[in-house]
Amino acid sequence: MTKKNEDNLTLSLQKLESIVNWFESQEEVDVEEGLKKIREGAELIQSSRKRFKEVENEFEEIRNVLEKE
């Protein structure tokens, strides 16, 4: 995994944690702001799933190469 992709995943996880913390800290959630946070979280989850799938494929490729040796 490249440093850039690693940073992107780390940043995405940090942003998701920040969103969760925001919700937990609210006594009364502003519906509009909450909706923005949910949208942002959904986008982060989608991009992270895509990257995790790419990483899984990279591991499979490496495993296949090692098994052939």
Secondary structure, 3 states (H helix, E strand, C coil): CCHHHHHHHHHHHHHHHHHHHHHHHCCCCCHHHHHHHHHHHHHHHHHHHHHHHHHHHHHHHHHHHHHHC
